[in-house]
């Protein structure tokens, strides 16, 4: 079964119900109404691989200036864990390789 939006564009998702929550959430976000976060979260709960719901949820969080949460939402749980591990590994390698931490310059 192919899932389409109201503009007859195909949407890749596993569930029509998830797409319906996504569409309502998007309408709420674009009209600056409340409730979009719950709709996107519900769409992601129903279909965790629904990329459009993840991106829309991340955009909502970004608009609310919740940047760390927005990054996690955009990447999805598995990819965020991989990125976090990689960042932690590179930070520990960098801290071991530096003998001195650079100090900020003072303005006169």
N, C-alpha and C positions, 0 to 999 in steps of 0.2 A: 504494500500500500504506500503510495506516494503522498507525503504531507505537503500541503500548500498553504501559504498565508492568504490574506484577503486580497492581495495584489496578484494572485495566481503564480507566485514565485515558490519554487521548491525549497523546503526546509529539511535538512538532514537531522532526524531525531528518531528515537526508538518509540516514542509515545505521542499520540495526538493530544493527550491530556497535558503533558509537559509543554507542548507547543502552545496550547491554549493559555496556560499560566504565563508563559513567556510573552505572548502577544498582549495580554491584559497588563502585565508588568511594564512592558514597553510603552503602552498607551498612558499608563499612570506616570511613568518617568517623564515622558515628553510633554505631558500636560501639567507637570509640576504638582501632581497630587500625591498624597500619601498612599502607602500600600504596595509600592513597587518592590521593595526589598523582600517582603513576604512572598510575593508571587514568583520572583526569580529564585528564591530559596526553595520554594515548593517545586518548581520546574527542575531544579538541579537534584532535589531529593528523588523525584520520579525517574529522571534520566541523568545520571551522573556524567555521562559522556556528551551531553548536549552543549556544544561549544558556544552557540549564540547566547544561551542563558548565562554561562560563565562570564562571557565578555560584557553582557549588559549589566550583570550584577557588579562586576568590577568597575564599570563606568559610573554606576550609581554611587559606589563607595568613593570613587575619585571625586565626584562632584560634591560629596559631603566632606572632603578633605581627610578621608580615612585611608591614607596612602598604603601603609603596611598591609591592611586588610584587602585593599584593591589589588595589590600585587599578588597576594595569595589567591584571590578569587580568579584573577586572569589566568594564572598558571594551572589551577586545579590542584587537588591535594597531592597527587603522585609527583607531578613535576615540581611543585613547590618544595617537597621534601628533598628531591634530588638537587635542586638549586641551592637550598640551604646547606646541605652537606658539603657541596662543592665550595661554597663561599666560606664556610667555616674552615675547611681544609686549607684553602689558599691563604686565609688570614693567619692561621697558625704557622704556615710555612714562611710567610712574610715576616711575622714577628720574630721567628727564630733566626732569620737571615739578617736582620738589622741589629747593629750594635747600639745605635742611638736612634731615638725618635726625634724627628725634626720639630723644632720649636717654632711657633708662629712669630712672624716679624712684628716688631713694635713700630708704630707710626710716630714720627716726631712732629 
